[in-house]
Amino acid sequence: MLDAGGLALSALLCEPAGRPRALIVAVHGGGMSAGYFHGQARPELSLLHLGARLGCAVLAVDRPGYGASAADLPEGLPLAEQTPLLRAALAGFARRHPVGAGLFVLAHSFGGKLALSLAAQARDGEGLLGVDISGCGRRYAPGAEDEVRHNRPAARRRHWGPLRLYPPGTFRASAGTVAPMPAREAADLAGWPGVFDQLAPRVRVPVRFTFAEHELWWRRQEADLAALAAGFTAAPRVLLEHQAGAGHNISLGWAARAHHLRALAFLEECLPPGA
């Protein structure tokens, strides 16, 4: 459990055999949980196992309103209220555990919004190395926001894409990973494009975005991605990449290992020499 200013947040932790080179903070999306990064259908697709084997500690956090905090926050929290809680939880974790060269946030979907909010508020000396985001953009695809806010059946297709992209048994194994999106979180969706435009210029660490081949939630034409990248005026690097053979839920699909390896390669580039 993590202490987020008095609120208990559940999490999954996987540590390397020796001291970690860095701490990877994995932040799940809406309607998911920390188990998203530890898919049970095929253990070799787990980010937690891979990160630990490559010398990093991996902490997959249940965001406020999910996991252990769901009972205390049945309506969830908007992005602005989740941010200070996760900041407090990570600060407390770093005081009690070695984090190597610092923190690297790897986030998915709504978790990407929280990652950008954390990065925008990061202070010098807090050790934030970089941010790696998948399944999150600047502007929603037509109809996407309405489908998720009203829990329409079409939202499932946007979440998953073609079923062939996932190993057999994925949906059975992921039953405990999927959770309803809390109401206050869902109500926060409409304002995201404006919030993005406020957060992006304040991010001062390298940022990487990955869009799945079958990503259906976000506008991702060339002009859309150029506008997204242009917002990060203070970031030293902004990378935009595409993951072939993947749907929105990349980390549960066959492409998970390739995606995680690319994210960890980006982490390598964010680490200081010798770390």
Backbone as CSV, one residue per row, in Angstrom:
resi,resn,N_x,N_y,N_z,CA_x,CA_y,CA_z,C_x,C_y,C_z
1,MET,0.836,-1.203,0.000,0.000,0.000,0.000,0.873,1.256,0.000
2,LEU,0.401,2.270,-0.683,1.061,3.567,-0.704,0.219,4.560,0.078
3,ASP,0.872,5.453,0.784,0.182,6.481,1.555,0.110,7.753,0.722
4,ALA,-1.096,8.078,0.269,-1.303,9.283,-0.531,-1.969,10.341,0.341
5,GLY,-1.205,10.895,1.263,-1.755,11.918,2.137,-2.898,11.424,2.990
6,GLY,-2.801,10.188,3.460,-3.851,9.613,4.291,-4.775,8.671,3.546
7,LEU,-4.753,8.708,2.229,-5.537,7.790,1.411,-4.645,6.626,0.992
8,ALA,-5.103,5.406,1.193,-4.315,4.228,0.829,-4.536,3.894,-0.640
9,LEU,-3.442,3.824,-1.390,-3.484,3.406,-2.788,-2.815,2.043,-2.907
10,SER,-3.486,1.110,-3.540,-2.883,-0.198,-3.776,-1.956,-0.128,-4.981
11,ALA,-1.033,-1.071,-5.057,-0.049,-1.066,-6.139,0.572,-2.444,-6.267
12,LEU,1.172,-2.694,-7.420,1.987,-3.883,-7.660,3.439,-3.441,-7.755
13,LEU,4.330,-4.169,-7.111,5.750,-3.809,-7.108,6.580,-5.025,-7.511
14,CYS,7.476,-4.814,-8.443,8.430,-5.852,-8.834,9.818,-5.219,-8.827
15,GLU,10.743,-5.810,-8.068,12.067,-5.221,-7.894,13.147,-6.133,-8.475
16,PRO,14.241,-5.553,-8.926,15.349,-6.359,-9.443,16.113,-7.026,-8.311
17,ALA,17.032,-7.913,-8.661,17.808,-8.622,-7.644,18.699,-7.674,-6.856
18,GLY,19.279,-6.682,-7.515,20.136,-5.715,-6.839,19.461,-4.362,-6.725
19,ARG,20.250,-3.341,-6.485,19.689,-1.995,-6.398,19.153,-1.576,-7.761
20,PRO,17.997,-0.924,-7.782,17.405,-0.556,-9.070,18.150,0.585,-9.754
21,ARG,18.186,0.525,-11.066,18.768,1.609,-11.846,17.843,2.814,-11.863
22,ALA,16.544,2.562,-11.797,15.525,3.611,-11.783,14.223,2.978,-11.318
23,LEU,13.248,3.822,-11.010,11.906,3.361,-10.670,10.971,3.698,-11.825
24,ILE,10.361,2.676,-12.403,9.336,2.874,-13.422,7.990,2.933,-12.718
25,VAL,7.306,4.048,-12.845,5.974,4.220,-12.264,4.958,4.003,-13.380
26,ALA,4.196,2.924,-13.304,3.229,2.575,-14.342,1.837,3.031,-13.907
27,VAL,1.185,3.819,-14.763,-0.093,4.450,-14.413,-1.152,4.018,-15.432
28,HIS,-2.149,3.299,-14.963,-3.154,2.702,-15.846,-4.186,3.721,-16.326
29,GLY,-4.981,3.291,-17.292,-6.005,4.143,-17.873,-7.351,4.007,-17.191
30,GLY,-8.357,4.642,-17.788,-9.701,4.595,-17.247,-10.335,3.225,-17.434
31,GLY,-11.041,2.753,-16.415,-11.692,1.457,-16.501,-10.745,0.282,-16.399
32,MET,-9.516,0.532,-15.961,-8.524,-0.529,-15.795,-7.998,-0.488,-14.360
33,SER,-6.884,-1.154,-14.113,-6.236,-1.127,-12.804,-4.768,-1.431,-13.016
34,ALA,-4.014,-1.483,-11.938,-2.571,-1.704,-12.046,-2.240,-3.002,-12.768
35,GLY,-3.125,-3.990,-12.699,-2.894,-5.259,-13.357,-2.780,-5.164,-14.863
36,TYR,-3.165,-4.040,-15.435,-3.011,-3.824,-16.883,-1.564,-4.036,-17.317
37,PHE,-0.628,-3.675,-16.466,0.794,-3.781,-16.808,1.394,-5.138,-16.436
38,HIS,0.547,-6.040,-15.969,1.035,-7.352,-15.522,0.109,-8.433,-16.074
39,GLY,-0.122,-8.374,-17.403,-1.064,-9.282,-18.036,-0.789,-10.734,-17.710
40,GLN,-1.847,-11.442,-17.350,-1.699,-12.820,-16.878,-1.834,-13.857,-17.989
41,ALA,-2.331,-13.462,-19.158,-2.520,-14.435,-20.232,-1.189,-15.003,-20.714
42,ARG,-0.164,-14.154,-20.787,1.183,-14.576,-21.182,2.176,-13.834,-20.297
43,PRO,2.814,-14.510,-19.330,3.706,-13.833,-18.383,4.828,-13.048,-19.050
44,GLU,5.287,-13.476,-20.224,6.397,-12.775,-20.873,6.001,-11.393,-21.383
45,LEU,4.695,-11.084,-21.373,4.236,-9.775,-21.818,4.174,-8.766,-20.672
46,SER,4.437,-9.193,-19.451,4.335,-8.328,-18.272,5.429,-7.264,-18.249
47,LEU,5.033,-6.017,-18.106,5.996,-4.932,-17.927,6.754,-5.102,-16.618
48,LEU,6.079,-5.557,-15.565,6.736,-5.689,-14.269,7.897,-6.672,-14.341
49,HIS,7.672,-7.817,-14.951,8.743,-8.808,-15.057,9.885,-8.301,-15.931
50,LEU,9.546,-7.693,-17.054,10.572,-7.220,-17.980,11.411,-6.116,-17.350
51,GLY,10.763,-5.140,-16.733,11.498,-4.040,-16.121,12.454,-4.507,-15.047
52,ALA,12.006,-5.445,-14.209,12.872,-5.955,-13.141,14.055,-6.721,-13.716
53,ARG,13.818,-7.491,-14.789,14.923,-8.234,-15.399,15.975,-7.299,-15.990
54,LEU,15.553,-6.106,-16.375,16.483,-5.133,-16.945,17.024,-4.160,-15.893
55,GLY,16.823,-4.499,-14.615,17.466,-3.753,-13.543,16.696,-2.611,-12.947
56,CYS,15.419,-2.492,-13.279,14.611,-1.398,-12.730,13.548,-1.940,-11.783
57,ALA,13.179,-1.140,-10.805,11.993,-1.435,-10.011,10.783,-0.922,-10.785
58,VAL,9.692,-1.671,-10.747,8.467,-1.269,-11.446,7.341,-1.206,-10.426
59,LEU,6.727,-0.044,-10.322,5.624,0.190,-9.392,4.387,0.551,-10.212
60,ALA,3.445,-0.380,-10.309,2.190,-0.129,-11.019,1.140,0.263,-9.988
61,VAL,0.656,1.476,-10.097,-0.198,2.068,-9.067,-1.665,2.022,-9.489
62,ASP,-2.539,1.674,-8.560,-3.973,1.862,-8.767,-4.292,3.334,-8.509
63,ARG,-4.737,4.030,-9.544,-5.019,5.452,-9.390,-6.139,5.684,-8.373
64,PRO,-6.233,6.893,-7.793,-7.315,7.199,-6.858,-8.686,6.904,-7.473
65,GLY,-9.492,6.136,-6.733,-10.790,5.717,-7.239,-10.798,4.288,-7.741
66,TYR,-9.625,3.659,-7.757,-9.491,2.272,-8.197,-8.829,1.452,-7.092
67,GLY,-8.954,0.129,-7.191,-8.287,-0.738,-6.233,-8.715,-0.455,-4.804
68,ALA,-7.740,-0.344,-3.908,-8.023,-0.182,-2.483,-8.750,1.111,-2.158
69,SER,-8.614,2.133,-3.001,-9.251,3.423,-2.700,-10.651,3.538,-3.288
70,ALA,-11.124,2.512,-4.008,-12.439,2.600,-4.647,-13.557,2.768,-3.623
71,ALA,-13.433,2.097,-2.485,-14.481,2.204,-1.468,-14.528,3.598,-0.860
72,ASP,-13.364,4.236,-0.713,-13.317,5.589,-0.156,-13.711,6.643,-1.182
73,LEU,-13.520,6.326,-2.464,-13.806,7.286,-3.535,-14.697,6.627,-4.580
74,PRO,-15.940,6.297,-4.229,-16.797,5.575,-5.179,-17.095,6.363,-6.451
75,GLU,-17.037,7.679,-6.383,-17.246,8.510,-7.572,-15.937,8.875,-8.252
76,GLY,-14.821,8.427,-7.681,-13.525,8.767,-8.242,-13.162,10.216,-8.012
77,LEU,-12.158,10.688,-8.731,-11.695,12.070,-8.630,-11.329,12.587,-10.012
78,PRO,-11.484,13.884,-10.234,-10.995,14.463,-11.486,-9.472,14.505,-11.492
79,LEU,-8.928,14.766,-12.650,-7.477,14.763,-12.827,-6.772,15.688,-11.843
80,ALA,-7.289,16.886,-11.662,-6.624,17.870,-10.808,-6.509,17.395,-9.369
81,GLU,-7.445,16.558,-8.918,-7.401,16.062,-7.543,-6.608,14.760,-7.426
82,GLN,-6.481,14.022,-8.511,-5.644,12.821,-8.482,-4.156,13.176,-8.403
83,THR,-3.786,14.271,-9.038,-2.368,14.610,-9.166,-1.661,14.770,-7.826
84,PRO,-2.152,15.596,-6.896,-1.414,15.740,-5.631,-1.382,14.455,-4.814
85,LEU,-2.407,13.620,-4.947,-2.408,12.356,-4.207,-1.322,11.421,-4.725
86,LEU,-1.195,11.320,-6.040,-0.148,10.453,-6.574,1.233,11.027,-6.292
87,ARG,1.372,12.327,-6.340,2.657,12.951,-5.994,3.052,12.589,-4.563
88,ALA,2.102,12.684,-3.648,2.385,12.362,-2.246,2.745,10.889,-2.088
89,ALA,2.031,10.016,-2.800,2.303,8.583,-2.700,3.698,8.247,-3.214
90,LEU,4.093,8.857,-4.321,5.412,8.570,-4.894,6.531,9.149,-4.037
91,ALA,6.293,10.316,-3.463,7.302,10.900,-2.577,7.523,10.008,-1.360
92,GLY,6.437,9.487,-0.808,6.568,8.588,0.333,7.274,7.296,-0.034
93,PHE,6.970,6.756,-1.201,7.642,5.537,-1.649,9.137,5.780,-1.805
94,ALA,9.502,6.907,-2.413,10.918,7.212,-2.653,11.692,7.409,-1.356
95,ARG,11.009,7.819,-0.297,11.693,7.966,0.994,12.009,6.611,1.618
96,ARG,11.252,5.596,1.273,11.400,4.285,1.920,12.089,3.240,1.043
97,HIS,12.221,3.524,-0.246,12.780,2.536,-1.168,13.816,3.184,-2.073
98,PRO,14.833,2.438,-2.469,15.783,2.982,-3.448,15.113,3.127,-4.811
99,VAL,15.380,4.251,-5.479,14.776,4.500,-6.793,15.837,4.756,-7.860
100,GLY,17.097,4.459,-7.542,18.155,4.616,-8.526,18.306,6.051,-8.989
101,ALA,18.400,6.222,-10.308,18.628,7.555,-10.876,17.400,8.442,-10.816
102,GLY,16.233,7.859,-10.535,15.026,8.669,-10.464,13.804,7.930,-10.961
103,LEU,12.744,8.699,-11.224,11.448,8.142,-11.596,11.194,8.327,-13.094
104,PHE,10.671,7.292,-13.702,10.284,7.308,-15.110,8.826,6.888,-15.159
105,VAL,7.954,7.743,-15.656,6.521,7.453,-15.647,6.112,6.857,-16.990
106,LEU,5.559,5.666,-16.932,5.067,4.962,-18.114,3.560,4.823,-17.942
107,ALA,2.797,5.458,-18.812,1.369,5.594,-18.563,0.539,5.260,-19.794
108,HIS,-0.713,4.910,-19.539,-1.625,4.522,-20.611,-2.946,5.275,-20.497
109,SER,-3.437,5.788,-21.619,-4.766,6.365,-21.744,-4.984,7.481,-20.703
110,PHE,-6.016,7.374,-19.841,-6.227,8.421,-18.835,-5.006,8.565,-17.941
111,GLY,-4.291,7.474,-17.729,-3.056,7.562,-16.955,-2.039,8.475,-17.597
112,GLY,-2.081,8.588,-18.940,-1.194,9.520,-19.631,-1.504,10.960,-19.278
113,LYS,-2.771,11.250,-19.061,-3.151,12.597,-18.631,-2.554,12.888,-17.254
114,LEU,-2.650,11.905,-16.369,-2.089,12.077,-15.029,-0.573,12.193,-15.091
115,ALA,0.055,11.447,-15.988,1.511,11.531,-16.144,1.932,12.931,-16.573
116,LEU,1.204,13.519,-17.516,1.538,14.874,-17.960,1.288,15.891,-16.852
117,SER,0.237,15.678,-16.073,-0.032,16.577,-14.952,1.074,16.484,-13.906
118,LEU,1.542,15.270,-13.623,2.668,15.095,-12.698,3.915,15.787,-13.230
119,ALA,4.195,15.589,-14.514,5.401,16.172,-15.103,5.337,17.689,-15.115
120,ALA,4.156,18.235,-15.363,4.014,19.692,-15.401,4.266,20.310,-14.037
121,GLN,4.001,19.550,-12.970,4.187,20.063,-11.613,5.512,19.639,-10.987
122,ALA,6.294,18.853,-11.701,7.554,18.355,-11.137,8.523,19.492,-10.876
123,ARG,9.185,19.421,-9.747,10.170,20.439,-9.376,11.575,19.893,-9.581
124,ASP,12.511,20.784,-9.736,13.909,20.364,-9.804,14.258,19.604,-8.528
125,GLY,14.995,18.542,-8.673,15.393,17.750,-7.522,14.466,16.600,-7.204
126,GLU,13.316,16.520,-7.880,12.396,15.409,-7.624,12.764,14.162,-8.423
127,GLY,13.686,14.292,-9.353,14.223,13.121,-10.025,13.358,12.531,-11.114
128,LEU,12.493,13.328,-11.731,11.702,12.813,-12.844,12.582,12.745,-14.085
129,LEU,12.701,11.543,-14.658,13.601,11.315,-15.787,12.924,11.529,-17.127
130,GLY,11.680,11.120,-17.244,10.970,11.213,-18.510,9.581,10.627,-18.374
131,VAL,8.798,10.781,-19.451,7.416,10.311,-19.467,7.176,9.559,-20.772
132,ASP,6.629,8.354,-20.666,6.305,7.532,-21.831,4.809,7.230,-21.802
133,ILE,4.090,7.630,-22.838,2.628,7.577,-22.838,2.133,6.817,-24.058
134,SER,1.166,5.940,-23.846,0.476,5.286,-24.955,-1.025,5.478,-24.792
135,GLY,-1.739,5.447,-25.904,-3.194,5.517,-25.852,-3.747,6.824,-25.351
136,CYS,-3.020,7.915,-25.546,-3.477,9.237,-25.100,-2.979,10.270,-26.087
137,GLY,-3.858,11.167,-26.496,-3.488,12.223,-27.423,-3.979,13.570,-26.949
138,ARG,-4.208,14.440,-27.905,-4.646,15.802,-27.588,-6.137,15.991,-27.844
139,ARG,-6.631,15.472,-28.948,-8.040,15.630,-29.307,-8.649,14.259,-29.578
140,TYR,-9.882,14.087,-29.067,-10.575,12.817,-29.241,-11.008,12.606,-30.692
141,ALA,-11.079,11.345,-31.083,-11.672,10.998,-32.370,-13.173,11.284,-32.317
142,PRO,-13.806,11.543,-33.448,-15.247,11.834,-33.450,-16.055,10.736,-32.758
143,GLY,-16.905,11.137,-31.823,-17.787,10.213,-31.122,-17.184,9.497,-29.938
144,ALA,-15.877,9.557,-29.767,-15.227,8.763,-28.725,-15.641,9.197,-27.322
145,GLU,-15.613,10.487,-27.081,-15.923,10.985,-25.733,-17.337,10.614,-25.326
146,ASP,-18.292,10.755,-26.238,-19.685,10.442,-25.928,-19.850,8.963,-25.589
147,GLU,-19.147,8.098,-26.309,-19.285,6.660,-26.078,-18.809,6.252,-24.693
148,VAL,-17.697,6.790,-24.247,-17.179,6.376,-22.949,-17.974,7.007,-21.813
149,ARG,-18.422,8.247,-21.992,-19.180,8.898,-20.922,-20.513,8.205,-20.691
150,HIS,-21.111,7.665,-21.747,-22.422,7.024,-21.629,-22.333,5.500,-21.689
151,ASN,-21.108,4.990,-21.602,-20.887,3.541,-21.547,-21.588,2.815,-22.688
152,ARG,-21.456,3.342,-23.884,-22.099,2.739,-25.050,-21.321,1.490,-25.481
153,PRO,-22.033,0.505,-26.048,-21.364,-0.736,-26.467,-20.205,-0.507,-27.433
154,ALA,-20.301,0.526,-28.271,-19.234,0.787,-29.242,-17.910,1.112,-28.566
155,ALA,-17.955,1.526,-27.299,-16.711,1.859,-26.600,-15.812,0.634,-26.462
156,ARG,-16.393,-0.540,-26.380,-15.576,-1.755,-26.254,-14.685,-1.935,-27.483
157,ARG,-15.240,-1.666,-28.653,-14.440,-1.788,-29.874,-13.283,-0.805,-29.850
158,ARG,-13.517,0.389,-29.359,-12.431,1.373,-29.283,-11.356,0.934,-28.288
159,HIS,-11.761,0.327,-27.206,-10.791,-0.108,-26.194,-9.883,-1.213,-26.714
160,TRP,-10.454,-2.140,-27.455,-9.721,-3.362,-27.768,-9.286,-3.482,-29.223
161,GLY,-10.108,-3.042,-30.154,-9.784,-3.271,-31.551,-9.982,-4.735,-31.910
162,PRO,-9.378,-5.224,-32.991,-9.547,-6.623,-33.403,-9.082,-7.602,-32.324
163,LEU,-9.880,-8.614,-32.084,-9.567,-9.566,-31.012,-8.317,-10.385,-31.311
164,ARG,-7.940,-10.495,-32.576,-6.736,-11.265,-32.927,-5.460,-10.639,-32.373
165,LEU,-5.553,-9.402,-31.904,-4.375,-8.705,-31.385,-3.998,-9.168,-29.983
166,TYR,-4.841,-10.021,-29.364,-4.643,-10.408,-27.963,-4.477,-11.922,-27.840
167,PRO,-3.626,-12.370,-26.916,-3.431,-13.812,-26.720,-4.721,-14.491,-26.260
168,PRO,-4.893,-15.771,-26.573,-6.038,-16.513,-26.036,-6.053,-16.435,-24.508
169,GLY,-7.240,-16.264,-23.967,-7.378,-16.186,-22.518,-7.220,-14.795,-21.950
170,THR,-6.934,-13.794,-22.801,-6.704,-12.436,-22.298,-7.908,-11.902,-21.543
171,PHE,-9.091,-12.073,-22.096,-10.260,-11.448,-21.488,-10.669,-12.163,-20.207
172,ARG,-10.481,-13.449,-20.152,-10.737,-14.183,-18.905,-9.711,-13.791,-17.843
173,ALA,-8.443,-13.729,-18.235,-7.385,-13.389,-17.281,-7.474,-11.947,-16.818
174,SER,-8.066,-11.078,-17.648,-8.121,-9.653,-17.326,-9.391,-9.258,-16.596
175,ALA,-10.221,-10.236,-16.239,-11.495,-9.910,-15.599,-11.298,-9.082,-14.338
176,GLY,-10.260,-9.375,-13.576,-10.005,-8.615,-12.355,-9.296,-7.305,-12.584
177,THR,-8.859,-7.082,-13.818,-8.146,-5.844,-14.151,-9.099,-4.740,-14.567
178,VAL,-10.200,-5.129,-15.209,-11.167,-4.159,-15.719,-12.061,-3.679,-14.585
179,ALA,-12.326,-2.374,-14.552,-13.177,-1.771,-13.531,-13.948,-0.619,-14.165
180,PRO,-15.136,-0.300,-13.671,-15.880,0.824,-14.245,-15.119,2.138,-14.052
181,MET,-15.224,3.026,-15.039,-14.635,4.351,-14.869,-15.497,5.151,-13.894
182,PRO,-14.916,5.658,-12.797,-15.693,6.432,-11.833,-16.323,7.670,-12.464
183,ALA,-17.469,8.082,-11.913,-18.274,9.139,-12.523,-17.533,10.470,-12.624
184,ARG,-16.817,10.867,-11.567,-16.145,12.171,-11.604,-14.975,12.163,-12.587
185,GLU,-14.367,11.006,-12.772,-13.305,10.880,-13.765,-13.890,10.994,-15.170
186,ALA,-15.017,10.316,-15.403,-15.662,10.376,-16.712,-16.119,11.796,-17.039
187,ALA,-16.595,12.516,-16.033,-17.047,13.887,-16.260,-15.903,14.817,-16.621
188,ASP,-14.686,14.381,-16.359,-13.490,15.190,-16.614,-13.031,15.110,-18.075
189,LEU,-13.619,14.195,-18.841,-13.113,13.931,-20.185,-13.229,15.129,-21.114
190,ALA,-14.356,15.823,-21.062,-14.641,16.855,-22.058,-13.607,17.967,-22.074
191,GLY,-13.047,18.300,-20.935,-12.128,19.432,-20.869,-10.694,19.114,-21.229
192,TRP,-10.394,17.857,-21.615,-9.009,17.471,-21.797,-8.251,18.287,-22.838
193,PRO,-8.769,18.564,-24.017,-7.963,19.321,-24.989,-7.439,20.640,-24.426
194,GLY,-8.268,21.344,-23.673,-7.813,22.586,-23.061,-6.800,22.353,-21.959
195,VAL,-7.007,21.292,-21.170,-6.054,20.966,-20.107,-4.706,20.586,-20.712
196,PHE,-4.728,19.807,-21.783,-3.480,19.445,-22.458,-2.706,20.696,-22.857
197,ASP,-3.393,21.649,-23.435,-2.714,22.865,-23.895,-2.114,23.664,-22.741
198,GLN,-2.664,23.503,-21.536,-2.100,24.167,-20.363,-0.908,23.398,-19.796
199,LEU,-0.983,22.072,-19.826,0.061,21.249,-19.212,1.309,21.137,-20.078
200,ALA,1.129,20.921,-21.364,2.260,20.590,-22.239,3.414,21.585,-22.163
201,PRO,3.178,22.898,-22.184,4.310,23.827,-22.148,5.096,23.798,-20.837
202,ARG,4.536,23.177,-19.797,5.195,23.156,-18.491,6.011,21.884,-18.262
203,VAL,5.966,20.961,-19.213,6.715,19.706,-19.085,8.154,19.939,-19.518
204,ARG,9.110,19.617,-18.641,10.522,19.932,-18.907,11.401,18.680,-18.949
205,VAL,10.782,17.540,-19.209,11.533,16.286,-19.350,11.190,15.669,-20.701
206,PRO,11.998,14.732,-21.182,11.677,14.073,-22.450,10.331,13.348,-22.391
207,VAL,9.619,13.386,-23.512,8.287,12.788,-23.600,8.211,11.913,-24.853
208,ARG,7.608,10.761,-24.706,7.397,9.861,-25.847,5.936,9.442,-25.888
209,PHE,5.309,9.559,-27.052,3.935,9.121,-27.265,3.928,7.951,-28.243
210,THR,3.133,6.939,-27.937,2.937,5.817,-28.849,1.452,5.670,-29.156
211,PHE,1.140,5.562,-30.439,-0.231,5.324,-30.883,-0.295,3.957,-31.559
212,ALA,-1.226,3.123,-31.105,-1.386,1.789,-31.670,-1.908,1.865,-33.100
213,GLU,-1.588,0.847,-33.865,-2.072,0.767,-35.248,-3.594,0.866,-35.300
214,HIS,-4.266,0.267,-34.323,-5.728,0.262,-34.292,-6.269,1.177,-33.192
215,GLU,-5.572,2.265,-32.916,-6.033,3.255,-31.933,-7.255,3.983,-32.494
216,LEU,-8.367,3.950,-31.736,-9.616,4.535,-32.204,-10.127,5.662,-31.317
217,TRP,-9.424,5.965,-30.232,-9.902,7.002,-29.318,-9.444,8.396,-29.723
218,TRP,-8.353,8.504,-30.453,-7.706,9.804,-30.642,-7.510,10.155,-32.112
219,ARG,-7.581,11.444,-32.394,-7.205,11.940,-33.719,-5.685,11.811,-33.839
220,ARG,-5.225,11.203,-34.911,-3.790,10.971,-35.045,-3.306,11.114,-36.487
221,GLN,-3.965,11.989,-37.218,-3.442,12.350,-38.528,-2.175,13.188,-38.347
222,GLU,-1.451,13.384,-39.422,-0.171,14.084,-39.335,-0.312,15.456,-38.692
223,ALA,-1.352,16.192,-39.071,-1.552,17.530,-38.501,-1.873,17.460,-37.012
224,ASP,-2.633,16.439,-36.606,-2.970,16.281,-35.185,-1.719,16.014,-34.354
225,LEU,-0.853,15.143,-34.851,0.358,14.803,-34.109,1.345,15.960,-34.094
226,ALA,1.390,16.719,-35.170,2.268,17.892,-35.195,1.820,18.909,-34.154
227,ALA,0.506,19.102,-34.030,-0.015,20.038,-33.031,0.261,19.536,-31.623
228,LEU,0.152,18.231,-31.418,0.459,17.650,-30.109,1.914,17.928,-29.737
229,ALA,2.828,17.609,-30.632,4.254,17.783,-30.338,4.612,19.243,-30.134
230,ALA,3.976,20.128,-30.886,4.304,21.553,-30.810,3.975,22.150,-29.451
231,GLY,3.089,21.503,-28.695,2.727,22.043,-27.390,3.822,21.938,-26.351
232,PHE,4.787,21.040,-26.557,5.829,20.801,-25.551,7.021,21.719,-25.805
233,THR,6.820,22.973,-25.555,7.840,23.974,-25.880,9.049,23.923,-24.956
234,ALA,8.923,23.326,-23.767,10.043,23.278,-22.818,10.664,21.893,-22.709
235,ALA,10.074,20.894,-23.338,10.613,19.533,-23.253,11.836,19.394,-24.150
236,PRO,12.910,18.779,-23.658,14.111,18.638,-24.488,13.923,17.711,-25.678
237,ARG,13.004,16.751,-25.577,12.726,15.825,-26.681,11.257,15.436,-26.648
238,VAL,10.665,15.320,-27.829,9.309,14.794,-27.958,9.320,13.773,-29.089
239,LEU,9.033,12.524,-28.766,9.014,11.457,-29.755,7.581,11.012,-29.996
240,LEU,7.232,10.797,-31.250,5.919,10.286,-31.636,6.131,8.985,-32.392
241,GLU,5.544,7.900,-31.896,5.767,6.602,-32.513,4.450,5.848,-32.687
242,HIS,4.488,4.849,-33.555,3.330,3.998,-33.802,3.714,2.552,-33.511
243,GLN,2.778,1.819,-32.923,3.015,0.410,-32.609,2.173,-0.464,-33.525
244,ALA,2.833,-1.189,-34.396,2.131,-2.080,-35.318,1.504,-3.251,-34.569
245,GLY,0.408,-3.758,-35.111,-0.212,-4.953,-34.556,-0.764,-4.779,-33.165
246,ALA,-1.261,-3.596,-32.857,-1.748,-3.322,-31.501,-3.058,-2.552,-31.541
247,GLY,-3.886,-2.788,-30.528,-5.067,-1.989,-30.279,-4.799,-1.030,-29.134
248,HIS,-5.825,-0.317,-28.716,-5.671,0.695,-27.665,-5.002,0.110,-26.422
249,ASN,-5.431,-1.069,-25.999,-4.862,-1.694,-24.795,-3.580,-2.452,-25.151
250,ILE,-2.554,-1.713,-25.517,-1.317,-2.299,-26.036,-0.708,-3.304,-25.061
251,SER,-0.677,-2.969,-23.783,0.065,-3.786,-22.818,-0.603,-5.114,-22.488
252,LEU,-1.791,-5.355,-23.029,-2.444,-6.650,-22.851,-2.394,-7.491,-24.121
253,GLY,-1.833,-6.940,-25.198,-1.844,-7.626,-26.476,-0.522,-8.289,-26.822
254,TRP,-0.506,-8.941,-27.990,0.713,-9.583,-28.469,1.852,-8.589,-28.632
255,ALA,1.527,-7.335,-28.906,2.553,-6.314,-29.128,3.125,-5.759,-27.831
256,ALA,2.653,-6.242,-26.684,3.064,-5.660,-25.401,4.573,-5.681,-25.211
257,ARG,5.199,-6.810,-25.475,6.639,-6.905,-25.221,7.418,-5.934,-26.106
258,ALA,7.059,-5.860,-27.381,7.739,-4.919,-28.273,7.547,-3.487,-27.786
259,HIS,6.325,-3.164,-27.373,6.046,-1.815,-26.872,6.839,-1.526,-25.603
260,HIS,6.850,-2.467,-24.676,7.572,-2.259,-23.416,9.077,-2.123,-23.657
261,LEU,9.614,-2.923,-24.564,11.045,-2.820,-24.867,11.383,-1.452,-25.454
262,ARG,10.519,-0.936,-26.304,10.767,0.398,-26.868,10.676,1.468,-25.785
263,ALA,9.725,1.307,-24.869,9.612,2.262,-23.769,10.848,2.219,-22.880
264,LEU,11.359,1.022,-22.627,12.550,0.900,-21.789,13.798,1.383,-22.518
265,ALA,13.813,1.279,-23.840,14.913,1.876,-24.603,14.881,3.396,-24.465
266,PHE,13.678,3.955,-24.442,13.545,5.400,-24.216,14.033,5.763,-22.818
267,LEU,13.703,4.936,-21.829,14.219,5.162,-20.479,15.742,5.174,-20.486
268,GLU,16.363,4.245,-21.200,17.830,4.219,-21.286,18.367,5.561,-21.769
269,GLU,17.681,6.163,-22.720,18.123,7.445,-23.262,17.907,8.588,-22.278
270,CYS,16.987,8.401,-21.338,16.715,9.436,-20.334,17.634,9.335,-19.117
271,LEU,18.262,8.180,-18.926,19.134,7.987,-17.766,20.427,8.781,-17.913
272,PRO,20.962,9.279,-16.813,22.275,9.930,-16.879,23.362,8.905,-17.170
273,PRO,24.484,9.310,-17.731,25.570,8.372,-18.042,26.001,7.588,-16.801
274,GLY,26.169,6.301,-16.978,26.643,5.458,-15.891,25.573,4.928,-14.972
275,ALA,24.331,5.340,-15.176,23.253,4.891,-14.279,22.898,3.432,-14.543
